[in-house]
Structures are given as C-alpha cells and as structure tokens.
Amino acid sequence: KGAFFLPLMDASGAEESEGDTNKPGLESTMSPAATLKASLRWEPVVSEATDALADQVRWLSQAEFREDALEIVEVGGLWEAVALLDGDSLAGFIVFGVLDGKMSLR
C-alpha cells in the first residue's frame, strides 16, 4: 500500500515525453496530462500558520469532514500536512504520520 505514480502514456500506450517547460514555445507540445502535472505542487501546512493556505485547508476540512484537520498538526510533531496546489489554487490536502515504521493517514 502507499502512493504510486503511473507514467504518462499516449494513445498507443507508449510513454510520452513531458517536454521541456524551461524553453519558450514548447508548452504547446506538452500533453494535457503533462501540462497538469507541471502545474501541480505540494506545499507543507502547519496548524500554527495563519496564512491563506492554512485557512483554505481548514475551510475544506470543515466542509468535508466537519473538523479542523490541522488541529493535530504541529511543527516537529507526529502528524504532518501537505496541500496539493494547482497553480495558486488548493486542489486537496493530506494529513499523515509515521508511527513504528507504519504510515497512517488521517
């Protein structure tokens, strides 16, 4: 169990090149999946934070789970939180911890 990632495939099943996003003009040669992947990033979130990202995670947590998922997250604590961002927009978040060598999701 755990996370896994699938390579990008074209319609024939062959792996696609993601293109070089550092060169101007090549964005149009990237597949839609590669473009999406290029815009996604993970950002750590801590409960003590009062920034907009922590507020968005708290709002989504309350809306979906009726609790503040960040209440158990502390700097240096057992539980950690990361937010998945699509550009500057929150796409989701995960709270996880490792205890006795086993990862747990909250």
C-alpha positions as CSV (number, residue, x, y, z in Angstrom):
1,K,0.0,0.0,0.0
2,G,1.1,3.6,-0.4
3,A,1.3,6.1,-3.2
4,F,2.3,5.1,-6.7
5,F,2.6,7.1,-9.9
6,L,1.9,5.9,-13.5
7,P,4.0,7.2,-16.4
8,L,2.3,9.4,-18.9
9,M,1.1,7.4,-21.9
10,D,0.0,8.4,-25.3
11,A,-3.0,6.8,-27.1
12,S,-0.8,3.9,-28.4
13,G,0.3,3.1,-24.8
14,A,3.9,4.4,-25.4
15,E,5.4,6.6,-22.7
16,E,5.1,10.3,-23.6
17,S,7.8,12.8,-23.1
18,E,6.8,15.6,-20.8
19,G,8.6,18.2,-22.9
20,D,11.0,20.8,-21.6
21,T,9.0,23.6,-19.8
22,N,12.1,25.7,-19.4
23,K,12.2,26.5,-23.1
24,P,9.8,29.1,-24.5
25,G,7.2,27.9,-27.0
26,L,7.3,24.2,-26.0
27,E,4.3,24.4,-23.7
28,S,2.0,23.7,-26.7
29,T,3.9,20.4,-27.4
30,M,3.2,19.0,-23.9
31,S,0.3,16.6,-23.5
32,P,-2.7,17.8,-21.3
33,A,-1.6,15.3,-18.6
34,A,2.0,16.7,-18.7
35,T,0.7,20.2,-18.5
36,L,-1.5,19.4,-15.5
37,K,1.4,17.6,-13.8
38,A,3.7,20.6,-14.4
39,S,1.2,22.9,-12.6
40,L,0.7,20.7,-9.5
41,R,2.9,21.0,-6.5
42,W,2.9,20.0,-2.8
43,E,3.3,22.6,0.0
44,P,3.7,21.8,3.7
45,V,1.0,23.2,6.0
46,V,1.2,23.6,9.8
47,S,-1.6,24.3,12.3
48,E,0.1,27.4,13.7
49,A,0.1,29.0,10.3
50,T,-2.3,31.9,9.8
51,D,-1.7,32.2,6.1
52,A,-4.2,31.9,3.3
53,L,-3.2,28.3,2.5
54,A,-3.8,27.1,6.1
55,D,-7.1,28.9,6.1
56,Q,-8.2,27.2,2.8
57,V,-7.2,23.8,4.2
58,R,-9.2,24.4,7.4
59,W,-12.2,25.5,5.4
60,L,-12.1,22.4,3.1
61,S,-11.6,20.2,6.2
62,Q,-14.6,21.7,7.9
63,A,-16.7,21.5,4.8
64,E,-15.9,17.8,4.1
65,F,-15.2,16.3,7.5
66,R,-16.7,18.8,9.9
67,E,-13.5,19.1,11.8
68,D,-10.2,21.0,11.6
69,A,-7.7,18.5,10.2
70,L,-4.9,20.8,11.2
71,E,-5.6,20.7,14.9
72,I,-3.3,17.6,15.3
73,V,-0.5,19.0,13.1
74,E,2.4,20.6,14.9
75,V,6.0,21.5,13.8
76,G,8.1,18.5,14.8
77,G,5.0,16.5,15.8
78,L,3.9,13.1,14.7
79,W,1.3,14.3,12.2
80,E,2.2,16.3,9.1
81,A,0.0,18.0,6.5
82,V,0.7,18.9,2.9
83,A,-1.5,20.7,0.4
84,L,-1.8,19.9,-3.3
85,L,-1.8,23.1,-5.2
86,D,-2.8,23.6,-8.8
87,G,-1.1,26.9,-9.6
88,D,-2.2,29.1,-6.7
89,S,-5.5,27.1,-6.0
90,L,-5.9,24.4,-3.4
91,A,-6.7,21.1,-5.1
92,G,-6.6,19.0,-1.9
93,F,-4.6,18.1,1.2
94,I,-3.5,15.1,3.2
95,V,-2.6,14.6,6.9
96,F,-0.3,11.7,7.6
97,G,2.0,10.4,10.3
98,V,4.6,7.6,10.7
99,L,4.5,5.6,13.9
100,D,6.6,2.4,14.5
101,G,7.5,2.5,10.8
102,K,3.9,2.5,9.6
103,M,2.4,5.4,7.7
104,S,-1.1,6.4,8.8
105,L,-3.5,8.7,7.0
106,R,-5.9,10.9,9.0
